[in-house]
Amino acid sequence: GQKVAYDLELFSTAALRETPEALVALHRDYIRAGCGVITTGSYAVTRFYLDKVDEGSRVSELAALSVSLAKTARSAEKAA
């Protein structure tokens, strides 16, 4: 499998920050498996978690990135 960043303080936000390509691959795997709905990896993209690493100001940026990665995966699978 593909390596995905993980941090006990940041949870899924670590993957967004450090290994976004792994999230696209994961979304694509789910789509290929037949999922009609995918969700973003943004449940921990909150000021509470990001303040732990002095990045609380990045909430909007990372939330938008999580949506963009899901859309990228969807588009890639439509084109495949």
N, C-alpha and C positions, 0 to 999 in steps of 0.2 A: 504494500500500500504506500500511499504518498505520505510524507511527513507533514504533520500539521502542528503549528505552534500551539502550546497550551501553557497557561499560567494559572495557578490557584487563586491569584488575586483578580485576574482579568477574565478568566474563563474564555468564552468564545471570542472576546474582543482581541485576545492575543493573536488568534488566527487571522483576523481582519488586518491587524497591524503588521504582522510578520510573514504570513503565508497566504495572501489572498488568492493566489493561483490554485492552492489546494482546495479552497472553498468552491471555486468554479468547477474543479474536477469532481468534487463531491456532489454538487448540484446536478452536473451532467450525468453522473452515475444514477442518481435518483430518477431523473427524467428518462434515461434509457431503460430503467427497471419498470417504467410504466406509470410513474407518479404524474398525476394531472395538475397537482398543486405543489409548489415548493415554497419554503419559507426562508426568510433571510436569517443569517446568523447574527442577529442583533440584540438578542435578549439581554445581554450584559453591556450593551453600549449605553451606559448611563453615566451621569456625572459622579454618582456614588463610586463606581468602579474606576473610572478614569482619573478621578481625583487622587486615587491611591498612587498613581504614577505621574502626577502633575500634568495630566493631559485632559482635564475636565472640559477645556474649551473645544475639544475635538468631537464632541457628541454628534453634532449635526453632520460634520464631515464623514465620520465613520458610519453613521446611520445611512447616509446617502451612498457610501461605498458599498455597504451590504446589499442595498437594492440594485446597484449597478452590477455587482458580481452575479446576482441571480439572473438579471436580464441578459448579461453576457452569456451565461450558460444556456439560457432558453434560446437565444438567437443562434448560438453555435449548434445546438441540437436540431433546430429547424433547418439549418443549412446543410446538415450532415446527411 
